[in-house]
Amino acid sequence: MRVKKMPIVVVAVLFPICFYLFKIRGKGGSSLPNDTLFENIGSDVATLDPQQNGDNVSWRVILDLFEGLVGYDKNMHLVSTGAENWTVSEDGLVYTFNLRKNAKWSNGLPVTADDYVYSYRRSVTPSTLTKYYIEQFMSIRNAKDIRSGDKEPESLGVYAVDDYTLKIEMEHPNPEFLDYLTMTAFFPIPQGCVEKYGLAWTNDGNIVSNGPYELVQHISNGYIDLKKSEFYWDKSNVSIPKVRFLMINDVSADYQSFVAGEEDISYYKLPSKPISEYEKIFNSSGKRRFFVYSTLGQERIAFNFKREKFKDVRVRKAIYMLIDRQQLVDGVFRGASVSYSPVPENMCDKRFSDIHKKTDLSDFIECSQDERNRKAQSLLLECGYSKEKPLVFELAFPTGEIYKNMADLIQDMLNTNSNGLIECTLHFDEWKVFLQNMDDGKYEIFRSAWAADYNLSSSFTDLLVSHSSTNFGRYANGEIDNLSALSKVAQSIDKNLLLQDQIVILAMNDCAVIPMVCTPALRLVGKRVNGFPENNSINLSQSKWFNLEK
């Protein structure tokens, strides 16, 4: 009897182990449903309201749910989406968009010019301002006066000529404006739904959207399920019926989840293995599964300029010097490049790669880390700090393995490289709490990464404009404000960029922010996924670009 029972017990124990290894080795193919894309977005979304969005996690989901007049394709080319076509007057003051007559909301109602008028007015009305991107609306006629309360929202220069013709009148020409329209703050939202449900309009069962997918379920800190919209104008080119967004914020757990066949697309940060190791494991034979590509993204540290201790530029410069960027690349951000400019060096055809040579930081950037440390220590001593009375501050990060690794390394750099003149402690908050606290100015000094919303330097320099909603450090420099305003009315992109160069030089001389590394995206993509973009500098994708092999 014992002999007969023993194989049954062994099989019972070994079956799940063998099945798990079978999945890891990829011999059995994917065990995921044939009709569903599984993508990890790294954390829960902060919002699904397009106008209140300001982070990449929320942006990824919103791009599946909504769309505006124009968008980017997978090669980052501007394409028509909600509008079939458009014209711009010779003086650059009038944009006319011809909307798609087959564009509909997920409840079957048509998307009309009135929907855009309502949405744009909502974005500039003081009580309902778009949370992070109000500055991008300020080129539209009367937007500034509406924002300040001096004019009514109805005076905004956005008009429905008829149901399918939208006219936008500008205060001045703005060579950046078409790129602004790709941002979620410019997407239409459903007036009836918003007015009926108020702040709860994006909840399960309430939300109405106009994109390729519609919301099925949002489990907080669990997952988000979408299904293909039957009313989307281009539904014949949407291949995948369902999407599930996972919220795994630990990069090691994300990696294991992918290897175990539990997701199709990993988050864009991976455990700190050499790039060559990922290439060997995932790209050595058959279909390419590991993607590494340059993005217009940057890891940085920002100061809270309301705190007295950071108002002295010598203190900011010392901290700027003490961070060993190459150590961050080697220890945390494999495939990244060191960065010193507040605009990624690879932006605008690598325009900013040598900008430091025109700044006061040129000597620092071109010397060794040991020499930088000595210079930083001298600056701190000049400011009155000592080992007995060090500069004390708390550095804030979001939770997550990669952030913990980065924070530990930076803390050690600051405390050790300063030779005891700095006493840095760490603080961590869950993603949504971190975003809110950063927005509310509760941190002394904090991780403030940014990724370009469009391929122009103002996507970064706007963070330094004193009245910008994305100026989380409350930095203020009148000269930068003036140059930024002038760049918005430049007659060409070339003139715009010359003014932007001056902003970058001023910001570097003032150590307004601490750039550390330009981050690549490192992604694992399952064998069954086709259509993943290989040159996505803004690091945003849409499920409608993909299809799944059966």
C-alpha positions in Angstrom: 0.0 0.0 0.0 2.8 2.4 0.9 4.5 1.8 -2.4 1.3 2.6 -4.3 0.5 5.8 -2.4 4.0 7.2 -2.6 4.0 8.2 -6.3 0.7 9.9 -5.8 2.2 12.1 -3.0 5.3 12.9 -5.0 3.2 13.9 -8.1 1.0 16.1 -5.9 4.1 17.9 -4.5 6.1 18.1 -7.7 3.3 19.1 -10.1 3.1 22.8 -9.0 6.9 23.0 -8.9 7.3 21.5 -12.4 4.5 23.6 -13.8 6.1 26.8 -12.3 9.5 25.9 -13.9 7.7 25.0 -17.1 6.3 28.5 -17.2 9.5 30.3 -16.3 11.4 28.5 -19.0 8.8 29.5 -21.5 8.3 26.0 -22.8 4.6 26.0 -22.4 3.9 29.4 -23.8 1.8 32.0 -22.0 -0.9 30.9 -19.6 -2.6 34.3 -19.8 -6.0 34.7 -21.5 -5.8 35.1 -25.2 -8.1 38.1 -25.2 -6.3 40.2 -22.5 -3.1 42.3 -22.4 -1.5 42.3 -19.0 0.8 45.3 -18.3 2.4 46.4 -15.1 2.2 50.2 -14.5 4.1 50.2 -11.2 1.5 51.6 -8.8 -2.1 52.7 -8.6 -3.1 55.7 -10.6 -3.4 59.1 -8.9 -6.4 60.0 -11.0 -8.4 59.1 -14.2 -9.5 62.7 -14.8 -7.5 63.8 -17.8 -7.4 67.4 -16.7 -6.1 66.6 -13.2 -3.5 64.1 -14.3 0.2 64.9 -13.8 2.1 61.6 -13.6 3.1 58.9 -16.1 1.2 56.1 -14.3 -2.1 57.8 -14.7 -1.2 59.0 -18.1 -0.7 55.5 -19.4 -4.2 54.4 -18.4 -5.8 57.7 -19.5 -4.3 57.3 -23.0 -6.4 54.1 -23.4 -9.5 55.7 -22.1 -9.5 59.1 -23.7 -8.0 61.0 -26.7 -7.8 64.6 -27.8 -7.7 66.4 -31.1 -4.2 65.2 -32.0 -1.8 62.6 -30.6 1.5 60.9 -31.1 2.0 57.6 -33.0 4.4 55.0 -31.8 7.3 56.8 -33.6 6.4 60.1 -31.9 5.0 61.7 -35.0 2.1 64.1 -34.6 -1.1 62.5 -36.0 -4.8 63.3 -36.1 -7.0 61.5 -33.6 -10.2 63.2 -32.5 -9.8 65.7 -35.4 -9.7 64.5 -39.0 -7.6 67.5 -40.0 -6.8 71.1 -39.0 -5.6 74.4 -40.4 -3.6 77.3 -38.9 -4.0 80.8 -40.1 -0.9 82.5 -41.6 -0.5 84.8 -38.5 -0.7 81.7 -36.2 -3.6 83.2 -34.3 -6.5 80.9 -35.4 -6.6 77.1 -35.3 -9.5 75.3 -37.0 -10.2 71.6 -36.3 -12.6 69.5 -38.3 -13.7 66.8 -35.9 -14.5 63.2 -36.8 -18.2 62.7 -37.3 -17.9 59.1 -36.2 -16.2 59.9 -32.9 -18.4 58.8 -30.0 -18.4 58.5 -26.2 -18.5 55.1 -24.7 -22.2 55.6 -24.1 -22.8 56.0 -27.8 -23.3 59.8 -27.9 -21.3 61.8 -30.4 -18.2 63.7 -29.4 -18.8 67.3 -30.6 -17.1 70.6 -30.6 -19.1 71.6 -27.6 -17.4 68.9 -25.6 -14.0 70.5 -26.2 -15.4 74.0 -25.4 -16.7 72.7 -22.1 -13.5 70.9 -21.3 -11.2 73.8 -22.1 -13.3 76.2 -20.1 -13.2 73.8 -17.2 -9.4 73.7 -17.4 -9.0 77.5 -17.0 -11.9 78.3 -14.6 -10.4 79.1 -11.1 -12.5 76.6 -9.2 -11.7 73.7 -11.6 -8.2 74.5 -13.0 -6.3 71.7 -14.6 -4.0 70.6 -11.9 -0.6 70.6 -13.5 -0.8 72.1 -17.0 -2.6 75.4 -16.8 0.3 77.2 -18.3 -0.2 75.4 -21.6 -3.6 77.0 -21.9 -2.4 80.6 -21.4 -1.7 81.2 -25.1 -5.5 80.9 -25.8 -7.3 84.2 -26.0 -8.6 85.4 -22.5 -7.3 82.4 -20.7 -5.1 84.5 -18.3 -7.9 86.8 -17.4 -10.3 83.9 -16.8 -7.7 82.2 -14.6 -7.3 85.4 -12.5 -11.1 85.8 -12.2 -11.2 89.0 -14.3 -13.2 87.4 -17.1 -15.9 84.7 -17.4 -15.1 81.3 -18.8 -17.4 81.9 -21.7 -15.0 84.5 -23.0 -12.3 81.8 -23.7 -11.2 81.9 -27.3 -12.5 78.4 -28.0 -15.7 78.1 -30.1 -18.0 75.5 -31.6 -18.6 76.8 -35.1 -20.9 73.8 -35.6 -21.1 70.3 -34.0 -17.9 69.2 -35.8 -15.9 72.3 -36.3 -13.8 73.7 -33.4 -12.1 77.1 -33.6 -9.3 78.2 -31.2 -8.2 81.8 -31.1 -4.8 82.7 -29.7 -3.5 85.7 -27.8 -0.3 85.3 -29.7 1.4 82.7 -32.0 2.9 79.8 -30.1 5.1 77.4 -32.0 4.6 74.8 -29.3 0.8 74.8 -29.3 0.1 71.7 -31.4 2.3 69.6 -29.2 0.4 70.9 -26.2 -2.8 69.3 -27.6 -1.3 65.8 -27.2 -1.4 66.3 -23.4 -4.2 64.8 -21.4 -5.3 68.2 -20.0 -6.5 69.0 -23.6 -8.7 65.9 -23.9 -12.4 66.3 -23.9 -14.5 65.1 -20.9 -18.2 64.3 -20.8 -20.1 67.3 -19.4 -23.2 65.4 -18.4 -21.2 62.8 -16.5 -19.1 65.4 -14.7 -22.1 67.4 -13.7 -24.0 64.4 -12.5 -21.3 62.7 -10.4 -19.0 65.6 -9.5 -15.6 64.4 -8.2 -16.8 60.8 -8.5 -17.3 61.0 -12.2 -14.2 58.7 -12.9 -15.4 56.0 -10.6 -16.5 52.5 -11.8 -19.9 52.7 -13.3 -19.9 56.4 -13.7 -17.1 57.2 -16.1 -17.8 57.9 -19.8 -14.7 58.1 -22.1 -14.0 58.6 -25.8 -10.9 56.5 -26.3 -10.3 53.0 -27.7 -11.1 51.4 -24.3 -13.6 51.9 -21.5 -13.3 51.3 -17.7 -14.7 48.0 -16.4 -13.2 48.0 -12.8 -10.6 49.8 -10.7 -9.5 48.0 -7.6 -7.4 50.4 -5.6 -3.8 49.2 -5.3 -4.9 46.0 -7.1 -5.6 46.3 -10.8 -7.5 48.2 -13.5 -9.6 46.4 -16.1 -10.5 47.9 -19.4 -12.5 46.6 -22.4 -12.5 47.6 -26.0 -15.1 50.4 -26.7 -17.7 49.4 -29.2 -18.2 53.0 -30.1 -14.6 54.1 -30.8 -14.2 55.6 -34.2 -11.2 53.4 -35.1 -12.3 50.2 -33.4 -11.4 48.1 -36.4 -7.8 48.8 -35.7 -8.0 48.0 -32.0 -7.0 44.3 -31.8 -6.9 43.5 -28.1 -10.4 43.1 -26.5 -9.3 43.6 -22.9 -6.5 45.1 -20.8 -5.5 44.6 -17.2 -3.1 47.0 -15.6 -1.2 45.6 -12.7 0.3 47.7 -9.9 3.5 45.9 -8.8 5.8 48.6 -7.5 8.7 46.3 -6.5 11.0 45.8 -9.5 12.2 42.4 -8.4 8.6 41.2 -7.9 7.7 42.7 -11.3 10.6 40.8 -12.9 9.6 37.5 -11.3 6.0 38.1 -12.4 7.1 38.5 -16.0 9.4 35.5 -16.0 6.6 33.4 -14.5 4.4 34.3 -17.4 2.0 36.4 -15.3 2.3 39.6 -17.4 2.9 40.7 -21.0 4.7 44.0 -20.4 6.8 44.9 -17.4 7.2 48.3 -15.8 9.9 50.4 -17.4 12.3 50.0 -14.5 14.1 46.6 -13.9 16.4 45.2 -11.3 20.0 46.5 -11.6 21.5 43.8 -13.7 24.0 44.6 -16.5 22.2 45.4 -19.8 24.2 42.6 -21.4 22.7 40.0 -19.1 19.1 41.0 -20.0 20.1 40.9 -23.7 21.6 37.4 -23.3 18.5 36.1 -21.4 15.8 37.6 -23.5 17.2 38.5 -26.9 19.8 35.9 -27.7 17.4 33.8 -29.8 14.1 34.2 -31.4 11.8 37.2 -30.9 13.2 40.2 -29.2 11.7 40.5 -25.6 14.0 43.0 -23.9 13.8 46.6 -25.0 16.1 49.4 -23.9 15.7 52.8 -25.4 16.5 56.4 -24.6 13.8 58.5 -23.2 13.4 62.2 -22.5 13.2 61.4 -18.8 15.4 62.5 -15.9 15.9 61.6 -12.2 16.5 64.7 -10.2 16.4 66.2 -6.7 14.4 69.3 -6.0 14.7 71.9 -3.2 11.8 73.4 -1.4 12.8 77.1 -1.8 10.4 78.1 1.0 12.9 76.5 3.5 15.5 79.0 4.6 18.4 76.5 4.6 18.2 76.1 0.8 18.1 79.8 -0.2 21.9 80.1 -0.2 23.1 79.1 -3.7 26.3 77.8 -2.1 24.4 75.2 -0.2 22.5 74.1 -3.3 25.8 74.0 -5.3 27.4 71.9 -2.6 24.7 69.3 -2.7 24.8 69.4 -6.5 28.5 68.6 -6.3 28.3 65.8 -3.7 26.1 63.5 -5.8 28.2 61.0 -7.7 26.1 60.5 -10.8 28.2 57.7 -12.2 27.8 55.7 -9.0 24.0 56.0 -9.5 24.3 54.7 -13.1 26.5 51.8 -12.0 24.5 50.9 -8.9 20.8 51.7 -9.8 20.2 53.0 -13.3 21.9 50.6 -15.7 21.8 52.0 -19.2 21.3 55.6 -18.0 23.7 58.5 -18.6 24.9 61.1 -16.1 23.1 64.4 -16.4 23.9 67.9 -15.2 21.5 70.0 -17.3 17.9 70.7 -16.1 16.9 69.7 -19.6 18.0 66.2 -20.7 21.1 66.3 -22.7 19.6 64.2 -25.5 16.6 66.5 -26.1 16.2 68.4 -29.3 18.9 66.4 -31.2 21.3 66.5 -28.2 21.2 70.3 -28.1 22.0 70.5 -24.4 24.9 68.0 -24.3 27.6 70.7 -24.0 25.5 73.5 -22.4 27.4 73.2 -19.2 30.5 74.8 -20.9 28.6 78.1 -20.9 27.8 78.0 -17.1 29.6 78.6 -13.8 29.5 74.8 -13.3 31.9 74.0 -16.1 35.0 73.4 -14.0 33.0 71.3 -11.5 31.5 69.1 -14.1 34.8 68.4 -15.8 36.8 67.5 -12.6 36.9 64.3 -10.5 34.4 63.4 -7.8 37.1 63.7 -5.2 37.8 67.3 -6.3 34.0 68.0 -6.3 33.7 66.8 -2.8 36.5 69.1 -1.6 34.9 72.1 -3.3 31.5 71.2 -1.8 33.0 70.9 1.7 34.6 74.3 1.3 31.2 75.9 0.3 29.5 74.3 3.3 32.2 75.6 5.7 31.8 79.1 4.1 28.1 78.9 5.0 28.9 78.2 8.7 28.3 74.4 8.8 30.7 72.1 10.6 30.8 68.5 11.9 29.4 69.8 15.2 26.7 71.8 13.4 26.0 70.0 10.1 23.4 70.9 7.5 20.4 68.7 8.6 17.6 67.8 6.2 15.2 65.0 5.4 15.1 63.7 1.8 11.8 62.3 0.6 11.1 59.5 -1.9 8.2 57.4 -3.0 8.1 53.8 -1.8 9.4 51.0 -4.0 12.6 48.9 -4.3 14.3 51.0 -6.9 13.6 54.2 -5.0 14.9 52.7 -1.8 18.1 51.7 -3.5 18.5 55.2 -5.0 17.7 56.9 -1.7 20.2 54.8 0.3 22.9 55.5 -2.2 22.3 59.3 -2.3 22.0 59.5 1.5 25.4 57.8 1.8 26.9 60.1 -0.8 25.7 63.3 0.9 26.7 62.2 4.4 30.1 60.6 3.4 31.2 62.9 0.6 30.5 65.9 2.8 32.9 64.5 5.4 30.2 64.9 8.1 29.1 68.4 7.1 25.7 67.1 6.1 23.3 64.9 8.1 20.7 63.6 5.6 17.9 61.3 6.7 15.3 59.6 4.5 11.5 59.6 4.3 9.2 57.4 2.2 5.6 57.7 1.2 3.3 55.6 -1.0 3.0 57.0 -4.5 -0.3 58.9 -4.3 0.6 60.3 -0.9 4.1 61.3 -2.2 2.6 63.2 -5.1 0.1 65.1 -2.9 2.8 66.0 -0.3 5.1 67.2 -3.1 2.4 69.3 -4.6 1.5 70.7 -1.1 5.1 71.7 -0.4 5.5 69.4 2.6 9.0 68.1 1.8 12.3 69.9 2.5 14.1 68.2 -0.4 12.7 65.5 -2.6 13.0 63.2 -5.6 11.4 65.0 -8.4 11.8 63.0 -11.6 10.2 64.3 -14.8 9.5 62.9 -18.3 8.9 65.1 -21.3 5.3 65.6 -22.3 6.5 66.6 -25.8 9.9 66.9 -27.5 10.6 70.5 -26.7 12.8 71.9 -23.9 10.0 73.9 -22.4 8.5 70.6 -21.2 11.3 70.8 -18.6 12.1 74.5 -18.3 8.4 75.2 -17.5 9.0 73.5 -14.2 11.1 76.5 -13.2 8.7 79.2 -14.0 7.6 80.8 -10.7 3.8 80.6 -11.4 3.9 77.1 -12.9 1.7 74.4 -11.3 4.5 71.9 -11.9 7.1 74.1 -10.0 6.9 71.8 -6.9 10.0 73.5 -5.3 8.5 77.0 -5.5 11.6 78.2 -7.3 11.4 81.9 -8.5 13.6 83.7 -10.9 12.2 86.8 -12.7 14.6 86.6 -15.5 13.6 83.0 -16.2 10.0 83.9 -16.1 10.5 86.6 -18.7 12.6 84.5 -21.0 10.0 81.7 -20.8 7.2 84.1 -21.7 9.2 85.4 -24.7 9.8 81.9 -25.9 6.1 81.2 -26.0 5.6 84.1 -28.5 8.7 83.3 -30.6 7.9 83.3 -34.4 9.7 80.0 -34.9 11.0 76.9 -33.0 14.6 78.0 -33.7 14.0 81.4 -31.9 12.1 79.6 -29.2 15.1 77.3 -28.5 17.6 80.2 -28.4 15.6 81.7 -25.5 15.3 78.3 -23.9 19.1 78.0 -24.0 19.4 81.1 -21.8 16.9 79.6 -19.3 19.0 76.5 -19.0 22.2 78.5 -18.4 20.5 80.7 -15.7 19.0 77.6 -14.0 22.4 75.8 -13.9 24.2 78.8 -12.5 21.5 79.1 -9.8 21.5 75.3 -9.1 17.7 75.6 -9.3 17.4 71.8 -9.4 19.8 68.8 -9.2 19.7 66.7 -12.3 21.3 63.3 -11.8 20.7 60.9 -14.6 18.9 60.7 -17.9 16.9 57.5 -17.6 16.4 55.0 -20.3 13.3 52.7 -20.4 14.1 49.1 -19.7 11.1 46.9 -20.7 10.4 43.2 -20.9 7.7 42.3 -23.5 6.1 38.9 -23.8 6.5 36.7 -26.9 2.9 37.0 -27.8 2.9 40.8 -28.0 3.4 42.5 -31.4 3.7 46.2 -32.1 5.7 47.4 -29.1 7.4 50.7 -30.1 11.2 50.6 -30.3 11.9 54.3 -30.3 9.5 55.9 -27.8 11.4 58.8 -26.4 8.4 60.0 -24.3 8.0 56.5 -22.9 4.2 56.4 -23.3 2.4 53.7 -25.1 -1.2 52.7 -26.0 -2.8 49.3 -26.0 -4.3 50.0 -29.4 -0.8 49.8 -30.9 -0.4 46.1 -29.9 -1.8 42.8 -30.9 -1.6 39.4 -29.3 -0.6 36.2 -31.1 -2.9 33.4 -30.3 
